[in-house]
C-alpha cells in the first residue's frame, strides 16, 4: 500500500503531535508550508488557543527567496512572541522535513531570541 504525499505527511504529523504539546508556559510553534507561502502559529494546546501568528503574507515581510522569506517570518513570530511574554516554545515542524524553509524559519526565530 503506497501513501500519497499528503497522507504520509499526515501520519508523520500525528506521530510528532503525540509528543509535542504546547502549554501556557511553553506553547507550541506550529509551522505550515504551502507552495507559495509559509505560516507560523504559537499555540497553547491546554486551553486550545492560538496566542499569535505570523506569515509570509504580512506587509512587514519583504521580497526575497523562499528561504529568506521564511527566516523573516521566523524573526517576526519571535518578536511578536517576546512582546507577548513568551520566551520558550516547543517546535512543531508539522510533518515537514527539518530542511530548507522549515529550518530557515526555526533559525530566524532562534536568532531573534526565541528558545527551543
N, C-alpha and C positions, 0 to 999 in steps of 0.2 A: 504494500500500500504506500503510494507516494503522496506526500503532502504538498499542497500548494505553498507558495512563499508566505502568504498571509496566515495560513493555518500553522505553519512551522513557527512563525514569529509569535503567534498567539500562545502556543504551547510553552515557548521559552519565557514569554511574559508571565504566564501563570506560575511557572517554576520560580521566577525571580520574586514575584509578589507573595509567595508563601513565606519568604524570609524577610523581605524588606517591607516594613510598615512604618508609617510616619506617626509621631506623637506630637504633643504641643511643644515639648522642649526640643525635639529633633524631628521636624517634619520631613516628608519625602519630596525630593526634587525629581519630578517626573518629566521625561522628555518624549516629545512626539516629533517625528521627522516625516514630512511629506516630500514629494519630488521637488517642489518649489520652495517651501518654507520650512522653518523649524520653530517649535513651540516648547516652552518650559513652564511648569507649574510647581508651586510649593504647596503641598497638601498635608493637612492634619487628618490622618485616617481615623483617629479615635472619635473625633467629633464629626467627621465626614465633611470637612470644609476646605475649600481652596483658599489659601491665605493670600496668594498673589500669583501673577503670571507675567510672562514676557514672551514676545515672539518677534520673528524677523519682519513682520508686517508693520511694526510700530515706526513712527516717524523718526525717533532718535537713532534708529539703526540705518546706517548709510548703505551705499552700494559697495560691492566687492565680490570676491569669490565666495562660494558656499561656505568654505571653511572659515574665512574671515568674518562673514556674517554670523556664523554660529558662535564664534568667540565673542563677538559683540553682544549677542543675546545672553550668553553666559555672564558676561560682565554686568549687563543691565539687570538680570534677575538677582545677581548677588548684591548689587547696590540697593535694589528695592527691598531685599530681604534684610540687609543690615539696617536700613532705615526703619523697618517694621520690628526690629529687635530680634531677628532670627540670625544666629551665628553658625549653628551646626545643623547640617541636613544629612539625610541618607539618600544616596544617588540611585535612581531607578532608571536604567537605560532602556526600559520599555521593550525588551526583546531584540533590540538592535545590537550589532557588534560594537564593542568599545573601540571605535576606529573612526577616522575621518571627522565628520561633522559632530558626532556624539562626543568624541574625545576632545575636540576643539571647544565645544560648549562647556564641558567639565573643567578644562584647563582655564578658560576665561573666567569661570565662576570662582575657581580657586585663587587665581591671580588677583581678583577683586576683593578677596578676604573671606570667602565662604569656606567653612571647614567641613570636609567629608573624606 
